[in-house]
Amino acid sequence: MSGCSTTPPPAAPPLQQTLLTPCPTTLPPLTDGTARDVALTLRGWASQYHGCATRHNGLIESLDRRQRDARP
């Protein structure tokens, strides 16, 4: 028998689709200047930010894990 006795590294698993979702490019505007509207709008902005940050950090962790696993 001739040939290479080493096996190729396994293929990296696909990235989760949720990690590939882009962040929103616009935020909901204030509809009026009441304290209630400001509070609800800020809560919505914070929710969008945290959702995007969670996906972004998950993507970075996943890519870092792939790089570590690919090293010999």
PyMOL commands that set and color helices and strands:
alter all, ss='L'
color gray80, all
select helices_A, chain A and resi 17-20+35-70
alter helices_A, ss='H'
color red, helices_A
deselect
rebuild
show_as cartoon
